[in-house]
Structure formats: structure tokens, C-alpha cells
Amino acid sequence: MSRMTVLEARRALLIAQCELQRIELAERIGELKQSPLSRAAAEMLGRPGEPRGLPLARPLTWAVALAGLLLLRRPRQILTLLGWARTAVAFGSRAAVILRLLEGLRPRHRGGENVKP
């Protein structure tokens, strides 16, 4: 056998091995695409042109997602944060009520008249 024949046989063997590995990788990727975690990630990180949109394009969403990952295994800290959030919402709603009351007490001006005290 000539050296060229040996090299061509080796090349054919390597191409066949690459094809087998390519098929095996395609099967593994297909299995990974079917997992619930990868489907959720695909929905969250999809392209903006897709009908689903891009929910993680907003900074607040990123902050909430990051906080969720950091506190995933810390229930005590999660409960503390929920307590703080509840307090903040309560103060915010009280402030909104007070601002509405103050707005109702303010005198209304007609047209473009400027009234100086």
C-alpha cells in the first residue's frame, strides 16, 4: 500500500467518526432543548423580533431575576425582603392618599391668570 492510500483510508475513517459525533451531539442538544429550564430560558431570552418579545430587556426585571437567584436558597432573607417591600408599599399608598388630599385643598386657578399672594 502506498502512503497516499493509507492517508485516504484514515481520512475516510475520521470523516465517519466526525459524522457519528455530529449525530450524537444533535441528539443531546435535542434532549436539552426539551428540558423545562431551557424552554423557560428561551422564552425569557428570546430575540426581540419574535412574537414573545424580550421580557428581560428591562433593568427592573434583571434586578428581580438577579435577586431571585441570589436568594434562591435563603428563605429568611426572602421573608425579610418581603416585609420591607410590604412596608414600602404601605408608605407609598399613604403618601398617595396624603398627596390627593393636599391636591384637593389647593385652590384652583382659572385660565392663565397668575395670582400673586
C-alpha atoms as one frame of an Amber mdcrd trajectory, in Angstrom:
protein
   0.000   0.000   0.000   1.155   3.445  -0.797   1.271   6.226   1.708  -1.481
   8.096  -0.134  -3.855   5.130   0.125  -3.239   4.874   3.873  -3.864   8.593
   4.339  -7.091   8.456   2.296  -8.332   5.492   4.344  -7.518   7.324   7.568
  -9.288  10.440   6.273 -12.402   8.440   5.424 -12.367   6.881   8.906 -12.023
  10.287  10.583 -14.875  11.717   8.489 -17.100   8.801   9.503 -16.214   9.334
  13.189 -16.969  13.065  12.887 -20.351  12.272  11.351 -21.187   9.907  14.231
 -20.180  12.521  16.781 -22.217  15.166  14.958 -25.311  12.936  15.092 -24.735
  12.191  18.797 -24.359  15.903  19.590 -27.542  16.712  17.674 -29.428  14.131
  19.741 -28.059  15.535  23.008 -28.921  19.099  22.023 -32.413  17.949  21.097
 -32.805  16.422  24.566 -31.543  19.620  26.226 -33.950  21.783  24.221 -36.858
  19.768  25.590 -35.971  20.387  29.251 -38.238  22.826  31.144 -35.319  25.005
  32.231 -34.066  25.559  28.701 -37.590  26.299  27.439 -38.001  28.934  30.161
 -34.615  30.441  29.319 -35.524  30.514  25.622 -38.753  32.366  26.403 -37.017
  34.881  28.642 -34.007  35.473  26.410 -35.718  35.216  23.024 -34.959  37.665
  20.252 -36.891  40.960  20.188 -38.283  40.231  16.713 -40.048  37.127  17.936
 -43.718  37.418  18.883 -42.983  36.650  22.527 -40.824  39.753  22.932 -37.881
  40.161  25.265 -39.060  40.243  28.875 -35.573  40.551  30.360 -34.773  43.685
  28.374 -35.916  45.894  31.257 -33.477  46.691  34.086 -36.054  46.148  36.828
 -36.719  42.651  35.524 -32.978  41.925  35.534 -32.724  43.172  39.128 -35.617
  40.994  40.256 -34.207  37.966  38.426 -30.777  38.506  39.992 -32.267  38.938
  43.454 -34.269  35.764  42.940 -31.131  33.835  42.027 -29.182  35.222  44.974
 -31.941  34.480  47.463 -32.977  31.148  45.995 -31.762  29.139  48.978 -32.248
  31.768  51.697 -35.848  31.827  52.896 -35.126  34.038  55.932 -33.713  36.815
  53.743 -36.621  36.457  51.307 -39.124  36.910  54.128 -37.207  39.949  55.380
 -37.233  41.496  51.911 -40.946  40.786  51.543 -41.557  42.538  54.853 -39.595
  45.575  53.699 -41.464  45.592  50.389 -44.801  45.453  52.198 -43.759  48.375
  54.413 -42.628  50.380  51.376 -45.928  49.747  49.598 -47.864  50.774  52.714
 -45.905  54.036  52.997 -46.338  54.655  49.272 -50.096  54.196  49.427 -50.338
  56.515  52.462 -48.250  59.130  50.673 -50.543  58.872  47.639 -53.619  59.441
  49.827 -51.994  62.461  51.505 -50.982  63.931  48.142 -54.552  63.521  46.844
 -55.886  65.287  49.945 -53.391  68.134  49.530 -54.289  68.460  45.866 -57.960
  68.725  46.819 -57.191  71.531  49.283 -55.158  73.559  46.789 -57.026  76.473
  45.244 -57.732  76.084  41.556 -56.651  78.885  39.207 -58.677  79.822  36.141
 -57.123  80.036  32.704 -53.681  81.582  32.519 -54.160  84.065  35.344 -51.260
  84.357  37.714 -52.322  85.130  41.252 -49.612  86.545  43.481 -50.033  86.297
  47.236
